[in-house]
Amino acid sequence: MSELSGARVAVIGGGLAGIAAALDCRRAGAEVILAEVRPRLGGAAYSVDRDGLTVDNGQHVFLHCCSAYRSLLRELGSEGRVRLQRRLEIPVLRPGGRPLLLRRAGLPPPAHLAGALLRFNAIPLSQRLRAAFAMRALGRLRTADPAVDRRALGSFLEEHGQSEQTIAALWDLIALPTLNVRAPEASLALGAFVFQKGLMESMEGGDVGFHERPLGETIGEPALRRLHREGVDVRLRWRAERVRPDERAGFEVHGTSGGRDEQIDCDAVIVALPHLRAAELLPEQMAPLAAQVRQIGVSPIVNLHVVYDRRVLDMPFAASIESPVQYLFDRTEAGGAPSGTQYVAISLSGADREMASSVDELRSRYLPAIADLLPPARGARVERFMVTREHAATFRAAPGVGELRPEQRTDLPGFALAGAWTATGWPATLESAVLSGHAAAAAVLQDLGAPMPAHETG
């Protein structure tokens, strides 16, 4: 660690992007300070204790193709806290109907999905056949083309023979959890990217990964230990207020901690914060970029946390169609639910309506909907019903967003941006956050004259 002896890098933000960037810069030999306003690391992926129940703020799944995120988990020693499916398998529930199963075969793509699509009888056979042609057309798109990004995924699917029912029942099964908007509202480029990367590039790319332990135990706590072990100066409860280039070609990061004004002097800065917060910290000479970033919208996610007095869900997770419920997860063991009960988490993406609903309104709407999907829930007693909301859970993957997402490298040498909202090509995922951190670190390391450390993949 001699290339950057004496160079100082400040990383503002302790989410996945900031963690990845800080580790990279430290491995290259820089002195690294990571400042995070919260009392924990992990950013948008965190856990809280609710009267003895450990609740994740959201059900963050990942895919086999998320190689950068999986590599970071290995580095944090968290491989044993997650589980990756051996083969893509999504149970699909519907009110009054038999469960369906979307399961890939052990064949080269796209043949690995042919059987699952043909058996998906929630939509007519003619629509299933047209869906195969639509998927083939998606695979041919150039996702980096701005003209593709300006189009809506839903209109493209309609042009390729997909009905409104098919889009809701089939395409939104993938679009909602990955893009956090429904297909009619989504960027065609980002939608095509998801289907190409997750379902078409490789047989196993779309196999789903789950966090079997709470997010705090999987990400935040091991990241803090790793950063300390690497010699990173982690400052929790430290709020950055402004970043200003100084006269010696470095930077001053002004902030507060414990009610006191503090200043970090450094040679390079990586701002790894949500986009609206990051725009507030851009130096004055970057006002046009700040205005551009502020045009990026946000999409909410709402999670419902329901504890039943008995088991009602006999699978680790399931999707649903023809129901307001989207995805259900068994979080009994991870959440530490009392013996004999079951803790079911309901993840609602693109949840604009639910953000405006009261807890009582959500309870009255969703408990009957869950019972329609899970017959054992009809006679079960609800022990607890809680709601967690993230108003700005992700950037909004709307048509035209690609032109607004900035590169990690900026025009100001030594100043970089990181976050899932930056230009990674990916939607707002765990993978995008980690990739952005690596790219931001590479940018400032190059400016400081040091090589980027190598990373494991796969």
ChimeraX attribute file (.defattr): number of C-alpha atoms within 10 A of each C-alpha:
attribute: neighborCount
match mode: 1-to-1
recipient: residues
	/A:1	9
	/A:2	10
	/A:3	15
	/A:4	19
	/A:5	11
	/A:6	11
	/A:7	16
	/A:8	23
	/A:9	30
	/A:10	28
	/A:11	31
	/A:12	29
	/A:13	30
	/A:14	31
	/A:15	29
	/A:16	31
	/A:17	33
	/A:18	34
	/A:19	29
	/A:20	26
	/A:21	32
	/A:22	33
	/A:23	25
	/A:24	24
	/A:25	29
	/A:26	22
	/A:27	21
	/A:28	22
	/A:29	19
	/A:30	27
	/A:31	21
	/A:32	27
	/A:33	21
	/A:34	24
	/A:35	26
	/A:36	25
	/A:37	19
	/A:38	15
	/A:39	10
	/A:40	19
	/A:41	26
	/A:42	26
	/A:43	21
	/A:44	20
	/A:45	21
	/A:46	22
	/A:47	22
	/A:48	15
	/A:49	10
	/A:50	10
	/A:51	7
	/A:52	11
	/A:53	17
	/A:54	21
	/A:55	26
	/A:56	24
	/A:57	24
	/A:58	24
	/A:59	23
	/A:60	17
	/A:61	16
	/A:62	23
	/A:63	22
	/A:64	22
	/A:65	22
	/A:66	23
	/A:67	18
	/A:68	21
	/A:69	24
	/A:70	24
	/A:71	18
	/A:72	23
	/A:73	19
	/A:74	13
	/A:75	15
	/A:76	19
	/A:77	15
	/A:78	19
	/A:79	16
	/A:80	12
	/A:81	17
	/A:82	18
	/A:83	15
	/A:84	17
	/A:85	14
	/A:86	11
	/A:87	17
	/A:88	22
	/A:89	18
	/A:90	18
	/A:91	16
	/A:92	22
	/A:93	24
	/A:94	21
	/A:95	17
	/A:96	10
	/A:97	10
	/A:98	10
	/A:99	15
	/A:100	19
	/A:101	17
	/A:102	17
	/A:103	19
	/A:104	24
	/A:105	19
	/A:106	12
	/A:107	13
	/A:108	13
	/A:109	17
	/A:110	18
	/A:111	14
	/A:112	20
	/A:113	21
	/A:114	17
	/A:115	13
	/A:116	18
	/A:117	21
	/A:118	18
	/A:119	15
	/A:120	17
	/A:121	12
	/A:122	18
	/A:123	17
	/A:124	12
	/A:125	14
	/A:126	11
	/A:127	19
	/A:128	22
	/A:129	15
	/A:130	16
	/A:131	23
	/A:132	17
	/A:133	15
	/A:134	18
	/A:135	19
	/A:136	15
	/A:137	14
	/A:138	24
	/A:139	20
	/A:140	10
	/A:141	15
	/A:142	14
	/A:143	22
	/A:144	13
	/A:145	11
	/A:146	15
	/A:147	14
	/A:148	21
	/A:149	25
	/A:150	18
	/A:151	19
	/A:152	22
	/A:153	27
	/A:154	24
	/A:155	15
	/A:156	18
	/A:157	24
	/A:158	15
	/A:159	10
	/A:160	17
	/A:161	16
	/A:162	24
	/A:163	17
	/A:164	13
	/A:165	14
	/A:166	19
	/A:167	22
	/A:168	19
	/A:169	20
	/A:170	18
	/A:171	22
	/A:172	21
	/A:173	20
	/A:174	18
	/A:175	24
	/A:176	21
	/A:177	21
	/A:178	21
	/A:179	28
	/A:180	29
	/A:181	24
	/A:182	24
	/A:183	26
	/A:184	22
	/A:185	19
	/A:186	27
	/A:187	29
	/A:188	29
	/A:189	31
	/A:190	28
	/A:191	26
	/A:192	23
	/A:193	22
	/A:194	23
	/A:195	20
	/A:196	21
	/A:197	17
	/A:198	21
	/A:199	23
	/A:200	23
	/A:201	16
	/A:202	17
	/A:203	22
	/A:204	24
	/A:205	21
	/A:206	25
	/A:207	21
	/A:208	21
	/A:209	20
	/A:210	18
	/A:211	22
	/A:212	19
	/A:213	21
	/A:214	25
	/A:215	26
	/A:216	20
	/A:217	18
	/A:218	24
	/A:219	27
	/A:220	23
	/A:221	16
	/A:222	19
	/A:223	28
	/A:224	19
	/A:225	12
	/A:226	16
	/A:227	20
	/A:228	12
	/A:229	9
	/A:230	14
	/A:231	14
	/A:232	21
	/A:233	15
	/A:234	19
	/A:235	18
	/A:236	17
	/A:237	15
	/A:238	23
	/A:239	20
	/A:240	24
	/A:241	15
	/A:242	16
	/A:243	22
	/A:244	16
	/A:245	21
	/A:246	13
	/A:247	8
	/A:248	7
	/A:249	11
	/A:250	18
	/A:251	22
	/A:252	19
	/A:253	21
	/A:254	17
	/A:255	19
	/A:256	15
	/A:257	16
	/A:258	9
	/A:259	8
	/A:260	8
	/A:261	13
	/A:262	15
	/A:263	15
	/A:264	16
	/A:265	18
	/A:266	21
	/A:267	24
	/A:268	28
	/A:269	28
	/A:270	27
	/A:271	30
	/A:272	34
	/A:273	24
	/A:274	21
	/A:275	26
	/A:276	18
	/A:277	16
	/A:278	20
	/A:279	19
	/A:280	18
	/A:281	20
	/A:282	19
	/A:283	16
	/A:284	14
	/A:285	12
	/A:286	14
	/A:287	13
	/A:288	10
	/A:289	18
	/A:290	21
	/A:291	14
	/A:292	14
	/A:293	22
	/A:294	15
	/A:295	13
	/A:296	20
	/A:297	16
	/A:298	18
	/A:299	20
	/A:300	22
	/A:301	25
	/A:302	23
	/A:303	24
	/A:304	23
	/A:305	22
	/A:306	19
	/A:307	24
	/A:308	22
	/A:309	18
	/A:310	18
	/A:311	17
	/A:312	23
	/A:313	20
	/A:314	10
	/A:315	10
	/A:316	14
	/A:317	19
	/A:318	21
	/A:319	22
	/A:320	22
	/A:321	19
	/A:322	15
	/A:323	16
	/A:324	12
	/A:325	22
	/A:326	20
	/A:327	23
	/A:328	24
	/A:329	19
	/A:330	21
	/A:331	26
	/A:332	22
	/A:333	15
	/A:334	19
	/A:335	24
	/A:336	16
	/A:337	18
	/A:338	14
	/A:339	10
	/A:340	10
	/A:341	18
	/A:342	24
	/A:343	30
	/A:344	25
	/A:345	26
	/A:346	25
	/A:347	23
	/A:348	24
	/A:349	26
	/A:350	22
	/A:351	21
	/A:352	15
	/A:353	9
	/A:354	18
	/A:355	17
	/A:356	10
	/A:357	12
	/A:358	11
	/A:359	16
	/A:360	10
	/A:361	11
	/A:362	17
	/A:363	17
	/A:364	11
	/A:365	13
	/A:366	17
	/A:367	17
	/A:368	13
	/A:369	17
	/A:370	24
	/A:371	16
	/A:372	18
	/A:373	25
	/A:374	17
	/A:375	14
	/A:376	15
	/A:377	20
	/A:378	14
	/A:379	12
	/A:380	16
	/A:381	12
	/A:382	16
	/A:383	13
	/A:384	11
	/A:385	18
	/A:386	15
	/A:387	16
	/A:388	17
	/A:389	17
	/A:390	16
	/A:391	14
	/A:392	16
	/A:393	21
	/A:394	25
	/A:395	23
	/A:396	23
	/A:397	30
	/A:398	28
	/A:399	22
	/A:400	20
	/A:401	23
	/A:402	27
	/A:403	13
	/A:404	18
	/A:405	21
	/A:406	18
	/A:407	17
	/A:408	25
	/A:409	20
	/A:410	16
	/A:411	11
	/A:412	13
	/A:413	17
	/A:414	25
	/A:415	27
	/A:416	25
	/A:417	31
	/A:418	38
	/A:419	29
	/A:420	28
	/A:421	32
	/A:422	28
	/A:423	22
	/A:424	22
	/A:425	19
	/A:426	23
	/A:427	27
	/A:428	22
	/A:429	22
	/A:430	24
	/A:431	23
	/A:432	24
	/A:433	27
	/A:434	29
	/A:435	27
	/A:436	30
	/A:437	32
	/A:438	25
	/A:439	24
	/A:440	35
	/A:441	35
	/A:442	23
	/A:443	25
	/A:444	28
	/A:445	25
	/A:446	14
	/A:447	17
	/A:448	19
	/A:449	11
	/A:450	18
	/A:451	16
	/A:452	18
	/A:453	16
	/A:454	9
	/A:455	10
	/A:456	11
	/A:457	12
	/A:458	10
